[in-house]
Amino acid sequence: MNTDQKNKINLVVNSESKPYWEGAAKGQLLIRACNACCKAHHYPRTICPHCFSDDTAFVEASGNGVIYSYSVTRQAKPPYVIAYVELDEGVSMLTNIVGCEIDKIRIGQKVRVEFSEAGDGYALPVFTPA
Amino acid sequence: MGINGKSYIVGIYEHPCRAALDKTLPQLHAEIAKGALADAGLSKDDVDAYFCAGDAPGLGPINMIEYMGLNNVRHMDSTETGGSSYIVHVNHAAQAIAAGHCNVALITLAGRPVADAKEGKPVRYYNQQAPDFPFEMPYGPNVTNMYAMCAMRHMYEYGTTSEQLAWIKVAASHHAQHNEHARLRDVVTVEDVVNSPMIADPLHRLDCCVITDGGGGIVMVSPEVAKSLKRTRVKVLGAGEAPKHLAAGQVDLTYSGARWSGPKAFAEAGVTPADIKYASVYDSFTITVLETLEDLGFCKKGEGGKFVSDGNLISGVGKLPFNTDGGGLCNNHPGNRGGMTKVLEAVRQVRGEAHPKVQVRNCDIALAHGTGGLLGSRMGSATVILGNEAA
């Protein structure tokens, strides 16, 4: 948590997260949904945090959402934008906003997913103004 | 089984150091324990319960029990909820004493982030095994930007301004000028805060707490032990604790876990926010205070900005004197954990032993609240309400 510099991506690929990262590498934003209660959740878990069913699966999200909140980490070189984006599917995810003028970012702004290189063939879902 | 009136705080100690280059972490814990027990008029052999959190080096409480030679411990607890841990410990100690598991409970906190940085020790890193870690750490969350997003959303929903947040720091600085141990003693203005460098929009440098070494300790006892001591006793009236998190992706950054810990504490104490004469409110950042005051019911949700403005938190000036030691924003935030010092100043206020310039008159009931972890993702919240013998 004490990273002032966002210069190193720490991808943790384990049995629960691996499909998520493999999807991102193929240009897909995956979220986890429950076949029992029909609700989506994020971050993805094997057991549904809504109803505790183990009948969950990854589904592809539309990749569209709006900025719920954001902040610019000014002391980092270069400064970067951290944000929660609320996806059209109804769950919010922590992410970065990229590819735009930092000072024009606003809460409520429509954004769409894109993928940034994360090493070892993996990619990181980030968002840019739609 | 309730805890109201079933235990007392009889000893406290705040380590005066703010940079501990010449002291080890276990040594700080032991100096604090010694100070708190001396304040109570008790010895280490009277201690039959020990409480500590993740700052204590070793396996939970065991290594510090060994180091300090606490030979009569029959109850122990190392609940870890970040900076709010010590307020959780007060609650748990009150429960354990009420249940007859112990009579004399010692709680310690110590840290040396300033010294560790100077010695080039690696910074404490978030647990890679945590389930959220793979999906969040790649985006560069840090303490400041995760609180900043709460402030940004609160401003968006309720029109809260940077100037209103700044009043929280201004009030803390008015109090800190009277505390000889405070890390920052200069009185600052709203302009000073909003003109200080932007760290993570919309939080400026002066919206952030200090980083200090040191720590603090508390001794809690049963009513029978309390009556045998000379020290002014402070009664534990009620307490509450609650987790708050991202709720499977239903993110709402406009409130904290105080929304649940507060009502529990008030109900048990049998009091309302209007009865609180003094409040210690966790102040890692100005926004932490603002959201917490709303959640505890001192004002309506969304009206925190108006509530904290114009000196309303300054002792002798406003309606709700807060953090009269200068708080984490100006005085002390030992080991990046501010819950302990919140309890200590609330005890001083109820005892009538705060600095005369900030002492609240007839302070019969006080509140202390802690927020551990990150307001912008997941946290442990804890509230305790304290009173004098008549309360």
Chai-1 contact restraints between the chains, C-beta under 6 A:
chainA,res_idxA,chainB,res_idxB,connection_type,confidence,min_distance_angstrom,max_distance_angstrom,comment,restraint_id
A,M1,B,Y126,contact,1.0,0.0,6.0,A-B,restraint_1
A,M1,B,N142,contact,1.0,0.0,6.0,A-B,restraint_2
A,M1,B,V143,contact,1.0,0.0,6.0,A-B,restraint_3
A,N2,B,V123,contact,1.0,0.0,6.0,A-B,restraint_4
A,T3,B,G140,contact,1.0,0.0,6.0,A-B,restraint_5
A,T3,B,N142,contact,1.0,0.0,6.0,A-B,restraint_6
A,K6,B,G140,contact,1.0,0.0,6.0,A-B,restraint_7
A,I9,B,P138,contact,1.0,0.0,6.0,A-B,restraint_8
A,N10,B,M137,contact,1.0,0.0,6.0,A-B,restraint_9
A,V12,B,F133,contact,1.0,0.0,6.0,A-B,restraint_10
A,V12,B,P134,contact,1.0,0.0,6.0,A-B,restraint_11
A,S17,B,P134,contact,1.0,0.0,6.0,A-B,restraint_12
A,H41,B,A248,contact,1.0,0.0,6.0,A-B,restraint_13
A,H41,B,G249,contact,1.0,0.0,6.0,A-B,restraint_14
A,H42,B,G249,contact,1.0,0.0,6.0,A-B,restraint_15
A,Y43,B,D132,contact,1.0,0.0,6.0,A-B,restraint_16
A,Y43,B,F135,contact,1.0,0.0,6.0,A-B,restraint_17
A,P49,B,A248,contact,1.0,0.0,6.0,A-B,restraint_18
A,S69,B,M149,contact,1.0,0.0,6.0,A-B,restraint_19
A,S69,B,M152,contact,1.0,0.0,6.0,A-B,restraint_20
A,S69,B,R153,contact,1.0,0.0,6.0,A-B,restraint_21
A,S69,B,L253,contact,1.0,0.0,6.0,A-B,restraint_22
A,S71,B,N145,contact,1.0,0.0,6.0,A-B,restraint_23
A,S71,B,A148,contact,1.0,0.0,6.0,A-B,restraint_24
A,S71,B,M149,contact,1.0,0.0,6.0,A-B,restraint_25
A,S71,B,M152,contact,1.0,0.0,6.0,A-B,restraint_26
A,S71,B,A200,contact,1.0,0.0,6.0,A-B,restraint_27
A,S71,B,D201,contact,1.0,0.0,6.0,A-B,restraint_28
A,V72,B,D201,contact,1.0,0.0,6.0,A-B,restraint_29
A,T73,B,N145,contact,1.0,0.0,6.0,A-B,restraint_30
A,T73,B,A200,contact,1.0,0.0,6.0,A-B,restraint_31
A,R74,B,M198,contact,1.0,0.0,6.0,A-B,restraint_32
A,Q75,B,I199,contact,1.0,0.0,6.0,A-B,restraint_33
A,Y80,B,G140,contact,1.0,0.0,6.0,A-B,restraint_34
A,I82,B,Y139,contact,1.0,0.0,6.0,A-B,restraint_35
A,I82,B,N145,contact,1.0,0.0,6.0,A-B,restraint_36
A,Y84,B,V251,contact,1.0,0.0,6.0,A-B,restraint_37
A,V91,B,G249,contact,1.0,0.0,6.0,A-B,restraint_38
A,S92,B,G249,contact,1.0,0.0,6.0,A-B,restraint_39
A,S92,B,V251,contact,1.0,0.0,6.0,A-B,restraint_40
A,L94,B,E136,contact,1.0,0.0,6.0,A-B,restraint_41
A,L94,B,Y139,contact,1.0,0.0,6.0,A-B,restraint_42
A,T95,B,Y139,contact,1.0,0.0,6.0,A-B,restraint_43
A,N96,B,Y139,contact,1.0,0.0,6.0,A-B,restraint_44
A,I107,B,Y156,contact,1.0,0.0,6.0,A-B,restraint_45
A,L124,B,P138,contact,1.0,0.0,6.0,A-B,restraint_46
